[in-house]
């Protein structure tokens, strides 16, 4: 068992969840959180300017990291399977809130909505057709599909 201490003095014991389960724990005294995903431990926090202690990336940074990692992994896997000479992938992401009226392709027409901008750099001796196909595949990564689908989050107190 892991006996490390969490923020606020509680023990991290019992934080290893079932396969596919993520556990997040933190003190109510601040924003700092510890995230346990399998054998991995990740910190999350808010920047000092937002009242945090900046001990880790913020929640939106982690969301963008999930999309970026999935995008890169999916594109690289496809390139390996199809013998495309992709050497590496760099994904740069930004999250912002925009007015719905400024989004011509969005269903929501009033209020604010979330926008994620994703720029993907494909490194390697690729031809235009390969770059185009890799960009198409990037939109098929599982996290992208989840974020663009209807999501049903069920919450309960235990």
Secondary structure, DSSP 8 states (H G I E B T S, - for coil): ----B-TTS-B-TT---STT-EEEE--TTSS-EEEEETTEEEEE---GGGTS--SSB-HHHHHHHHHHHHHHHHHHHHHHHTT----EEEEEEEEEEEEGGG-TT-S--SSEEEEEEEEEEEESS--HHHHHHHHHHHTTSHHHHHHTS---------
